[in-house]
Amino acid sequence: MKKIIFIGLLAFLAAALWQLPLSYAKPYAEKAVKGLKLNNVSGTVWNGEAKQLIANNTDFENVKWNVKPLQSLTSLSLKFDFDIKSRDFTANGLAGITPSKTLIISNTTFYLNASYLNKQIKVAKISGDIKGTIKYAEINEQDLPLIDGVINWKEAAVSSPIKLPQGDYQAIITPDSGNLKIQLSSSDAPVELDGKITLNKEWIYKTDLNIKATDPNLAPMMGLIGQKQADGTVNIKQQGDLKPYIGKLRNKVWAWITKAN
């Protein structure tokens, strides 16, 4: 009898939480998660919408989410569909957060206008449309991320600090024996790009890229990048350490994700 009463109580609490209005939970969420601000909310905690979501000074518009209870239980993580429709950034897919604070993303598509990046990156001015698909990704605070996806940058151009006319570029990102491989290519671009970048668990990168200017105005710059071959192609083979830069980036990204969990 006690077990039946206990199960009934749990069912009642779960149902109550499921239907808890988001407007009621909003102040508690903002207090619990540093840098979080929710404006014009509607729906419930589990199936809600915010016309504006601000996380650590990053502004997202029209954010919707729907927690998936069965997938959450079977995967032992909080799983939810999400949909973001901001002016310069849209995304739609499935995400999850595990007890170990690993962010899992799958079956996700996104669109990013380069003007959005200009707000974040002050050293260059770029333009174009960035569209991508993430089949699967696992990201945590310590390890090299596991990513399987494709990114297409259409009509990509740079106007500062150097000028690079429009072109189309693609990056195919795949796991490779514990490393991360990024295959780069271009089409209808002022610079022919072909090759790969590998990144290992220690955040050491290696490049093996072939670059050739198809725009005559850019051809003289190839000599500044490296030794040109007879056909004008420059092969770039370099190695470096990204840990110092990754540390700063992760501190910003995970500051509110870890607190949210």
C-alpha positions as CSV (number, residue, x, y, z in Angstrom):
1,M,0.0,0.0,0.0
2,K,2.8,2.4,0.9
3,K,4.5,1.7,-2.5
4,I,1.3,2.5,-4.3
5,I,0.9,5.8,-2.4
6,F,4.6,6.7,-3.1
7,I,4.2,5.9,-6.8
8,G,1.0,7.9,-6.9
9,L,2.8,10.9,-5.2
10,L,5.6,10.8,-7.7
11,A,3.2,10.7,-10.6
12,F,1.3,13.7,-9.1
13,L,4.6,15.7,-8.7
14,A,5.7,14.8,-12.2
15,A,2.4,15.9,-13.7
16,A,2.5,19.1,-11.7
17,L,6.0,19.9,-12.9
18,W,5.1,19.0,-16.4
19,Q,2.3,21.6,-16.4
20,L,4.2,24.2,-14.4
21,P,3.8,27.5,-16.2
22,L,7.0,28.9,-17.6
23,S,6.1,32.4,-16.3
24,Y,6.1,31.0,-12.8
25,A,9.5,29.2,-13.1
26,K,11.2,32.1,-15.0
27,P,12.5,34.1,-12.0
28,Y,13.9,30.9,-10.4
29,A,15.6,29.9,-13.6
30,E,17.2,33.3,-14.1
31,K,18.4,33.3,-10.5
32,A,19.9,29.7,-10.8
33,V,21.7,30.3,-14.1
34,K,24.1,33.2,-14.2
35,G,23.7,35.4,-17.2
36,L,20.3,33.9,-18.3
37,K,17.4,36.2,-19.1
38,L,14.0,35.1,-20.5
39,N,11.6,37.6,-21.9
40,N,8.0,37.2,-23.2
41,V,7.7,33.6,-22.1
42,S,4.7,31.3,-22.7
43,G,3.9,27.6,-22.3
44,T,5.2,25.3,-19.6
45,V,8.7,24.4,-18.3
46,W,8.7,21.3,-20.5
47,N,7.1,22.7,-23.6
48,G,7.8,26.4,-23.6
49,E,8.8,29.4,-25.7
50,A,10.7,32.6,-25.1
51,K,10.5,35.5,-27.5
52,Q,14.0,36.5,-26.3
53,L,16.6,34.4,-24.5
54,I,19.8,36.0,-23.4
55,A,22.7,33.8,-22.2
56,N,26.0,35.6,-21.2
57,N,25.2,38.6,-23.4
58,T,24.3,36.4,-26.5
59,D,20.9,37.2,-27.7
60,F,18.6,34.6,-29.2
61,E,15.1,35.3,-30.5
62,N,12.0,33.0,-30.7
63,V,13.4,30.0,-28.9
64,K,11.1,27.0,-28.4
65,W,11.8,23.7,-26.7
66,N,9.9,20.5,-26.0
67,V,11.4,18.0,-23.5
68,K,11.2,14.3,-24.7
69,P,10.4,12.2,-21.6
70,L,10.9,8.7,-23.1
71,Q,14.1,9.6,-24.8
72,S,15.3,11.3,-21.6
73,L,14.6,8.2,-19.5
74,T,16.2,5.7,-22.0
75,S,19.3,7.8,-22.6
76,L,19.7,9.0,-18.9
77,S,20.0,12.6,-20.1
78,L,17.7,15.5,-20.5
79,K,16.6,15.3,-24.2
80,F,14.6,18.1,-25.9
81,D,13.7,19.3,-29.3
82,F,14.6,22.9,-29.9
83,D,13.9,25.5,-32.5
84,I,15.5,29.0,-32.8
85,K,14.3,31.5,-35.3
86,S,16.4,34.7,-34.9
87,R,17.1,37.2,-37.6
88,D,20.7,36.2,-38.2
89,F,20.6,32.7,-36.7
90,T,18.2,29.8,-36.9
91,A,18.6,26.2,-35.7
92,N,16.3,23.2,-35.4
93,G,17.2,19.8,-34.0
94,L,17.5,17.5,-30.9
95,A,19.8,18.3,-28.0
96,G,20.5,16.7,-24.6
97,I,22.5,17.3,-21.5
98,T,23.9,14.3,-19.5
99,P,24.6,14.2,-15.8
100,S,28.3,14.6,-16.6
101,K,27.5,17.9,-18.3
102,T,28.1,16.7,-21.8
103,L,26.1,18.5,-24.5
104,I,24.8,16.1,-27.2
105,I,23.4,17.4,-30.5
106,S,21.9,15.3,-33.2
107,N,19.8,15.7,-36.4
108,T,20.3,19.4,-36.3
109,T,20.3,22.0,-39.1
110,F,21.4,25.6,-38.7
111,Y,21.7,28.8,-40.6
112,L,24.0,31.7,-39.7
113,N,24.4,35.0,-41.4
114,A,27.9,36.2,-41.3
115,S,26.8,39.5,-39.9
116,Y,26.1,37.6,-36.7
117,L,29.8,36.6,-36.5
118,N,30.9,40.2,-37.1
119,K,29.3,41.0,-33.8
120,Q,31.4,38.4,-32.0
121,I,34.6,38.8,-34.0
122,K,36.0,42.3,-34.2
123,V,39.3,41.6,-36.1
124,A,37.6,40.9,-39.5
125,K,34.5,41.8,-41.5
126,I,33.0,38.9,-43.3
127,S,29.7,38.3,-45.3
128,G,27.8,35.4,-46.7
129,D,25.4,32.7,-45.5
130,I,26.6,29.7,-43.4
131,K,24.4,26.6,-43.5
132,G,25.2,23.4,-41.8
133,T,24.0,20.0,-40.7
134,I,25.1,18.2,-37.5
135,K,24.4,14.5,-37.7
136,Y,25.8,13.9,-34.2
137,A,28.0,15.8,-31.8
138,E,29.2,15.4,-28.2
139,I,30.8,18.4,-26.5
140,N,32.0,18.7,-22.9
141,E,34.3,20.9,-20.9
142,Q,37.5,18.9,-21.2
143,D,37.7,16.5,-24.2
144,L,38.0,17.0,-27.9
145,P,34.5,17.3,-29.3
146,L,33.1,14.4,-31.3
147,I,31.5,16.0,-34.4
148,D,30.0,14.5,-37.5
149,G,28.6,17.3,-39.8
150,V,28.9,19.5,-42.8
151,I,29.2,23.3,-43.1
152,N,28.6,25.2,-46.3
153,W,29.6,28.9,-46.5
154,K,27.8,30.4,-49.6
155,E,28.9,33.7,-51.1
156,A,31.6,34.0,-48.5
157,A,33.6,37.2,-48.7
158,V,36.0,39.2,-46.5
159,S,36.2,43.0,-46.7
160,S,38.5,43.7,-43.8
161,P,41.4,43.5,-42.9
162,I,42.0,42.1,-46.4
163,K,39.6,41.9,-49.4
164,L,38.5,38.5,-50.6
165,P,35.8,38.4,-53.3
166,Q,32.8,36.1,-53.0
167,G,33.1,32.3,-53.2
168,D,31.6,29.1,-51.9
169,Y,33.4,26.9,-49.4
170,Q,32.7,23.7,-47.6
171,A,33.9,21.9,-44.5
172,I,33.1,18.2,-43.8
173,I,33.9,17.4,-40.2
174,T,34.2,13.7,-39.1
175,P,35.7,11.8,-36.2
176,D,38.9,9.9,-37.3
177,S,40.4,7.4,-34.9
178,G,40.1,9.6,-31.9
179,N,41.0,12.7,-33.9
180,L,38.8,15.3,-35.6
181,K,39.3,15.7,-39.4
182,I,38.1,18.7,-41.3
183,Q,38.1,18.3,-45.1
184,L,38.0,21.7,-46.8
185,S,37.1,22.5,-50.4
186,S,35.8,25.4,-52.5
187,S,33.8,26.0,-55.7
188,D,33.3,29.2,-57.8
189,A,35.7,30.9,-55.5
190,P,38.6,33.4,-56.0
191,V,40.8,30.9,-54.1
192,E,40.8,27.2,-54.9
193,L,41.0,25.3,-51.6
194,D,41.6,21.6,-51.1
195,G,43.0,19.7,-48.2
196,K,42.4,18.8,-44.6
197,I,43.0,19.9,-41.0
198,T,43.4,17.3,-38.2
199,L,43.0,18.0,-34.5
200,N,44.0,15.4,-31.9
201,K,43.0,14.9,-28.3
202,E,45.8,17.2,-27.1
203,W,44.4,20.1,-29.2
204,I,47.4,19.9,-31.6
205,Y,46.4,20.7,-35.1
206,K,48.1,19.8,-38.4
207,T,47.3,21.2,-41.8
208,D,47.8,19.8,-45.3
209,L,46.2,22.4,-47.5
210,N,46.6,23.3,-51.2
211,I,45.6,26.9,-52.0
212,K,45.6,28.5,-55.4
213,A,44.4,32.0,-56.4
214,T,42.1,32.0,-59.4
215,D,41.6,35.8,-59.1
216,P,44.6,37.6,-60.7
217,N,44.5,40.3,-58.0
218,L,45.1,37.7,-55.3
219,A,47.9,35.8,-57.1
220,P,50.7,38.0,-55.7
221,M,49.5,37.3,-52.1
222,M,50.1,33.6,-52.5
223,G,53.8,34.1,-52.2
224,L,53.3,35.6,-48.7
225,I,51.5,32.4,-47.6
226,G,54.2,30.0,-48.7
227,Q,56.4,28.7,-51.5
228,K,54.4,28.6,-54.8
229,Q,54.7,25.6,-57.0
230,A,55.0,25.8,-60.8
231,D,51.2,26.0,-61.3
232,G,50.8,28.6,-58.6
233,T,49.6,26.3,-55.9
234,V,50.8,26.8,-52.3
235,N,50.9,23.8,-50.0
236,I,50.5,24.6,-46.4
237,K,51.8,22.1,-43.8
238,Q,51.8,23.5,-40.3
239,Q,51.4,22.3,-36.8
240,G,50.3,24.2,-33.7
241,D,48.6,24.1,-30.3
242,L,45.1,25.4,-29.8
243,K,44.8,24.8,-26.0
244,P,45.4,28.4,-25.0
245,Y,42.6,29.6,-27.3
246,I,40.2,26.8,-26.6
247,G,40.5,27.4,-22.9
248,K,39.3,31.0,-23.2
249,L,36.4,30.0,-25.5
250,R,35.3,27.1,-23.3
251,N,35.2,29.4,-20.3
252,K,32.6,31.6,-22.0
253,V,30.5,28.7,-23.4
254,W,30.4,26.5,-20.3
255,A,30.0,29.2,-17.8
256,W,26.3,29.1,-18.1
257,I,25.8,25.5,-19.4
258,T,27.4,23.9,-16.3
259,K,25.4,26.1,-14.0
260,A,22.2,25.3,-15.9
261,N,22.8,21.6,-15.2
